[in-house]
């Protein structure tokens, strides 16, 4: 049986397309990550620690930071929090700030972390929703990714697996 020349060309195109897709999928990152063409300035980065003391990271530079906004009633937040915990163990050079967006309730938020066996992360609060307003957030979970210069380079809208290979590869580009 003789194979036509055009059929061979189609096979070659298919093989090239297939391998190109495989290579691209290695570098793709999850669709709910919005990457800014130019990193955005952050005018003020102030919130509260677990004891409701002020924390000002406005001029903090040098590390990648992840501000993860969550709530105890949020099912997707509950799903992603253990992977955020794992990310903090795998990449201690990434500063992670899980910021609760409810009226500060130490008992409730502590129970939320304990029920998920989250021990490595601290709890933070934004009781007046200043950060929510400054970042124009629409819902939770939302994570703001801040580069080493203190600028927002990307944000994650919705749930993500923080230890998924595609996210780790994406994050490594900025480490």
N, C-alpha and C positions, 0 to 999 in steps of 0.2 A: 504494500500500500504506500503510495507516494503522498507526502504531505506538501500541500501547496505553499508557495513562498509567502502569500499574504497571511496564511494561518500561522506560519512561523513568526512573522512580524507581530501578530496579535499576541502570541504566547510571550514573546520577549517584552512587549509593552506591559502585559499583565504582571509578569515577574518583576519588572522594574517598579511598577506601581505598588505591588505588594510589599516589596522590601523598603521602598520609600515610606510607605505608611508605617511599617514597623519601626523604622528609624525615627520618624516624627513622633510616634506615640511614646517613645522613650523620653523625649524632651517636652512633651506637652504637659501642662499642668491642669488641675481641675478647672472646670468651666465657671465655677462661682468665685474665682479669683479675678479681681479687677486690678490690672497693672496700669499704673499711670505712666504716660509717655515721659513726663517730667515729674520728679518727686515734688510733693506739695509741702509748702511751709506749714508748720504748726505754730500758731501764735502763742498758745498757752496749753500746758499739759499738767494740770493739777487735779488731784483727786484725793481720796482719804484711804488710809491704811485700815486694818482690821479694828484698831483702837480709836478710829476716827480722828487720827492726827493727820495734818496736811502732808501731802507728798507732792513735791514739785519736780517734775522731770523735764521742764520746758527747755533747759539748756543741756540736757544729758546727751552726750555723744560717745561713740566708741563701740557700742554693742548694737546688734539688731534687737529691736523690742517688738513684742507682740502684745497688744492690748486686746484682750478677749472680753467682750461685753456679753453678759449672760444673766439669767434669772432662774430662781429655784423652780418656777412653774413651767419652764421651757423644756419640752421633751428633747428637741435637737441639742440643746445645751448639755443635757444630761448624757446624751449619746457621745458627744465629742470630748467632753471634759477628761475622761481617762486617757485619750490619745494626746491631749495637751500635756497632761501629767507625764506621760511617757516621753514626749518631746523634750520636756525640761530635764529629764534624766540623760537622754541621749546627747543633747546639745546644751550643756550648762552655760555656754557663751551667749546663748540667746536669752535675753531677759523677758520673762513672761509675767504679765499682770492681768489676772482674771478679775474683772471689775463687775460687781453685782449692781444691777440697775433697779433695785427695789429699795424701799425705805430700809435703812440699815437695821438688820436684825441678826446679831451675832449668833444666836442659838440656831436659828433657821438655816443660815448659810453654812455654819459649821457642820450641822447635821447633813446638809446636802453633800458636802465634800466627804464626810465620813461614810455616808451610804454608798459612795462610789469608790471608796478606799483611796481617795486623793490625799496624799500626805506631803508631797513635795512642793505644792503651790500655796501661796498665801492668798488671802481674800482681801479684796479692795472694794471700795464703794464710791459711787458718784451720786450722792444723795440729792443734789440740786440739778442733776442732769446737764451740767455745764458741758461735759465732754460730748454727750449725746447730741447736744445742739451744735457744738462747734464742728463735729464731724458729719452733721446732717444725716444721722443714722435713721433707718426706716424700721428696723426690727432686730431681734436677737435670734440666734447668735450672730454677731458681727465681730470680726477681728481686724484691727488696724495694724499693718506691718510698717514699722519705722526703721529706716536705714541707719547706718553708722553716723550719718551727719545730722540725725534728728528730724528727718523729713519722712512723710508718709509716701512710701513707694508703691504700696498695694493695699487692698483690703479684701477680706473674704466675707461674702454676704451669704449667710446661711451656714449650715453644718459642714464640717470637713473632717476627714481623718488626718490628723496632724502627723501621723507616722507613715502615711501612704507614700510609697516610693516616688510618685510623681510630685507630691508636695515637698518631700525632702530634697529632691533634685532641684526644684524651683528655689527653695530656700538657700541651698548651697551656693547658688549663683551670687548671693548677696553677702555671704559670710566672709 
